[in-house]
Amino acid sequence: MRAVYVYGIAPARERTDVEAPGVGSPHAGVRRVVHGDVAALVSDIDPGPLAAARELRAHWRVLEEAISRATVLPVRFGTVMDNDEAVVERFLAPRHDQLAGQLAELAGKVQLTVRATYDEQRLMRAVVEESPAVARLRERVRGLPEAATYYDSIKLGELVAGEVEQARQRDTALVLSRLEPLAVAARAEKPSTQDGAVNTAFLVERSRVDEFSQAVAALESEIGERMRFRYVGPMPPYSFTEEEAAASWA
Amino acid sequence: MAVATRGGGYAARPQPSGLAEVIDVILDKGLVIDAYVRVSLIGIEILTIDARIVIASVDTYLRFAEAVNRLDLQQADQSQGLPELMESITEGGAKSKTKGALEGAKEKLGIGGDEEEEKEERRPRRRSSQRSRKSDEE
């Protein structure tokens, strides 16, 4: 029995031809299921386990290609429905107006993501320099065997984690203060790695992307010594797709 | 990766993202259709969890695999190594309760918001970060 894999939702009137092969094996072509003003991008699939990494990549490539031409609301990875009728009846029809409204709000805008990671050595040095408590405890713990300083080590790690968290919040606030004025919307999210400093997503008018990019470059040359920047996009508006409840973090 | 260079040498345009760096976004975000559909997806959801753990290395493997495949030696199976993964995942999925299996498995595997603790466990120095967060809330 066949099923359909759902990638995202685009306005019915926008072109969304995607050449990238679909999820699943054998790869089926990406096509549309249209209902009213909205269209689901789907491809046929044999239901069953997917080869995770390869399919993630296929999923991502389809979306990347689609957003180069159209506004697309991304659907959660791994979403499979029984058939085209199910896509319409359980998804497009009941949520038609909401989806069309979200697409209208996002029209002409792209998500750009600015992330930064700390150089751990540098960050740790700064923490020790700026926090007398950390410096003291570090001196006490240093050189002693781990078993002898178990609780002190925990305490030290706790203090450092607190300092790192504060640094993250300061730096996130700085990035937001510079870039948010150039964006329609901004979200700060929790960095996903231990050395993560800043993880911010911006919704930017396509016509202002260059201006925004210059501001990112300026910011990078200002504080890029302390952290390493990644400026990524355009990507599907994941952080601005509702019922995502994109938890504001900073 | 060498995109960011200091002193104005920064490429003043956004870069396409690599899969590994958007993996969290792909797995955790996006429209959810409805509860009924999600339930029917459990097998795949469980899959995505393992995907997150193995993604960095598997992604690298896949790059190699693609490069090797381009050599056109034979029509080799691209997904070798993954079937075992699939099996173990499916087993895990079947044991879990239908609802909340994703969350349960995430907790069990120490991923999804708890990744840091997972890493910190291997570093005695940092073992207390979870504790610090809790005490912040108190």
HADDOCK unambig.tbl for C-alpha pairs under 7 A between the chains (distance, minus, plus):
assign (segid A and resid 49 and name CA) (segid B and resid 43 and name CA) 6.45 0.50 0.50
assign (segid A and resid 49 and name CA) (segid B and resid 44 and name CA) 6.06 0.50 0.50
assign (segid A and resid 49 and name CA) (segid B and resid 86 and name CA) 6.64 0.50 0.50
assign (segid A and resid 50 and name CA) (segid B and resid 44 and name CA) 6.79 0.50 0.50
assign (segid A and resid 51 and name CA) (segid B and resid 82 and name CA) 6.34 0.50 0.50
assign (segid A and resid 52 and name CA) (segid B and resid 47 and name CA) 6.25 0.50 0.50
assign (segid A and resid 52 and name CA) (segid B and resid 48 and name CA) 6.32 0.50 0.50
assign (segid A and resid 52 and name CA) (segid B and resid 51 and name CA) 5.44 0.50 0.50
assign (segid A and resid 53 and name CA) (segid B and resid 51 and name CA) 5.96 0.50 0.50
assign (segid A and resid 53 and name CA) (segid B and resid 55 and name CA) 6.03 0.50 0.50
assign (segid A and resid 53 and name CA) (segid B and resid 58 and name CA) 6.56 0.50 0.50
assign (segid A and resid 53 and name CA) (segid B and resid 59 and name CA) 6.49 0.50 0.50
assign (segid A and resid 57 and name CA) (segid B and resid 19 and name CA) 6.59 0.50 0.50
assign (segid A and resid 74 and name CA) (segid B and resid 30 and name CA) 5.03 0.50 0.50
assign (segid A and resid 74 and name CA) (segid B and resid 31 and name CA) 6.21 0.50 0.50
assign (segid A and resid 75 and name CA) (segid B and resid 30 and name CA) 4.47 0.50 0.50
assign (segid A and resid 75 and name CA) (segid B and resid 31 and name CA) 4.31 0.50 0.50
assign (segid A and resid 75 and name CA) (segid B and resid 32 and name CA) 6.39 0.50 0.50
assign (segid A and resid 76 and name CA) (segid B and resid 26 and name CA) 6.95 0.50 0.50
assign (segid A and resid 76 and name CA) (segid B and resid 27 and name CA) 6.81 0.50 0.50
assign (segid A and resid 76 and name CA) (segid B and resid 29 and name CA) 5.89 0.50 0.50
assign (segid A and resid 76 and name CA) (segid B and resid 30 and name CA) 4.26 0.50 0.50
assign (segid A and resid 76 and name CA) (segid B and resid 31 and name CA) 5.38 0.50 0.50
assign (segid A and resid 76 and name CA) (segid B and resid 32 and name CA) 5.83 0.50 0.50
assign (segid A and resid 77 and name CA) (segid B and resid 26 and name CA) 6.20 0.50 0.50
assign (segid A and resid 77 and name CA) (segid B and resid 27 and name CA) 5.91 0.50 0.50
assign (segid A and resid 78 and name CA) (segid B and resid 44 and name CA) 5.89 0.50 0.50
assign (segid A and resid 78 and name CA) (segid B and resid 45 and name CA) 6.74 0.50 0.50
assign (segid A and resid 79 and name CA) (segid B and resid 41 and name CA) 6.87 0.50 0.50
assign (segid A and resid 81 and name CA) (segid B and resid 37 and name CA) 6.88 0.50 0.50
assign (segid A and resid 91 and name CA) (segid B and resid 33 and name CA) 6.26 0.50 0.50
assign (segid A and resid 153 and name CA) (segid B and resid 125 and name CA) 5.69 0.50 0.50
assign (segid A and resid 154 and name CA) (segid B and resid 125 and name CA) 6.52 0.50 0.50
assign (segid A and resid 154 and name CA) (segid B and resid 126 and name CA) 6.88 0.50 0.50
assign (segid A and resid 154 and name CA) (segid B and resid 127 and name CA) 6.08 0.50 0.50
assign (segid A and resid 154 and name CA) (segid B and resid 128 and name CA) 5.31 0.50 0.50
assign (segid A and resid 157 and name CA) (segid B and resid 125 and name CA) 5.43 0.50 0.50
assign (segid A and resid 157 and name CA) (segid B and resid 126 and name CA) 4.54 0.50 0.50
assign (segid A and resid 157 and name CA) (segid B and resid 127 and name CA) 6.51 0.50 0.50
assign (segid A and resid 157 and name CA) (segid B and resid 128 and name CA) 5.74 0.50 0.50
assign (segid A and resid 157 and name CA) (segid B and resid 129 and name CA) 6.71 0.50 0.50
assign (segid A and resid 158 and name CA) (segid B and resid 128 and name CA) 5.11 0.50 0.50
assign (segid A and resid 158 and name CA) (segid B and resid 129 and name CA) 5.36 0.50 0.50
assign (segid A and resid 158 and name CA) (segid B and resid 132 and name CA) 5.45 0.50 0.50
assign (segid A and resid 161 and name CA) (segid B and resid 129 and name CA) 5.66 0.50 0.50
assign (segid A and resid 162 and name CA) (segid B and resid 132 and name CA) 6.98 0.50 0.50
assign (segid A and resid 193 and name CA) (segid B and resid 116 and name CA) 6.77 0.50 0.50
assign (segid A and resid 194 and name CA) (segid B and resid 116 and name CA) 5.75 0.50 0.50
assign (segid A and resid 213 and name CA) (segid B and resid 12 and name CA) 5.20 0.50 0.50
assign (segid A and resid 213 and name CA) (segid B and resid 13 and name CA) 5.34 0.50 0.50
assign (segid A and resid 213 and name CA) (segid B and resid 14 and name CA) 6.95 0.50 0.50
assign (segid A and resid 214 and name CA) (segid B and resid 12 and name CA) 5.79 0.50 0.50
assign (segid A and resid 217 and name CA) (segid B and resid 8 and name CA) 6.81 0.50 0.50
assign (segid A and resid 217 and name CA) (segid B and resid 10 and name CA) 5.78 0.50 0.50
assign (segid A and resid 217 and name CA) (segid B and resid 12 and name CA) 5.75 0.50 0.50
assign (segid A and resid 221 and name CA) (segid B and resid 6 and name CA) 5.53 0.50 0.50
assign (segid A and resid 221 and name CA) (segid B and resid 7 and name CA) 5.08 0.50 0.50
assign (segid A and resid 221 and name CA) (segid B and resid 8 and name CA) 5.73 0.50 0.50
assign (segid A and resid 224 and name CA) (segid B and resid 6 and name CA) 6.24 0.50 0.50
assign (segid A and resid 225 and name CA) (segid B and resid 6 and name CA) 6.95 0.50 0.50
assign (segid A and resid 228 and name CA) (segid B and resid 4 and name CA) 6.79 0.50 0.50
assign (segid A and resid 229 and name CA) (segid B and resid 4 and name CA) 6.08 0.50 0.50
assign (segid A and resid 231 and name CA) (segid B and resid 14 and name CA) 5.14 0.50 0.50
assign (segid A and resid 231 and name CA) (segid B and resid 15 and name CA) 6.13 0.50 0.50
assign (segid A and resid 232 and name CA) (segid B and resid 14 and name CA) 4.80 0.50 0.50
assign (segid A and resid 232 and name CA) (segid B and resid 15 and name CA) 4.73 0.50 0.50
assign (segid A and resid 232 and name CA) (segid B and resid 16 and name CA) 5.74 0.50 0.50
assign (segid A and resid 232 and name CA) (segid B and resid 17 and name CA) 5.58 0.50 0.50
assign (segid A and resid 233 and name CA) (segid B and resid 14 and name CA) 5.15 0.50 0.50
assign (segid A and resid 233 and name CA) (segid B and resid 15 and name CA) 5.72 0.50 0.50
assign (segid A and resid 233 and name CA) (segid B and resid 16 and name CA) 5.48 0.50 0.50
assign (segid A and resid 233 and name CA) (segid B and resid 17 and name CA) 6.59 0.50 0.50
assign (segid A and resid 234 and name CA) (segid B and resid 14 and name CA) 6.92 0.50 0.50
assign (segid A and resid 238 and name CA) (segid B and resid 29 and name CA) 6.12 0.50 0.50
assign (segid A and resid 238 and name CA) (segid B and resid 30 and name CA) 5.81 0.50 0.50
assign (segid A and resid 241 and name CA) (segid B and resid 30 and name CA) 6.64 0.50 0.50
assign (segid A and resid 243 and name CA) (segid B and resid 31 and name CA) 6.90 0.50 0.50
assign (segid A and resid 244 and name CA) (segid B and resid 29 and name CA) 6.25 0.50 0.50
assign (segid A and resid 244 and name CA) (segid B and resid 30 and name CA) 6.42 0.50 0.50
assign (segid A and resid 244 and name CA) (segid B and resid 31 and name CA) 6.77 0.50 0.50
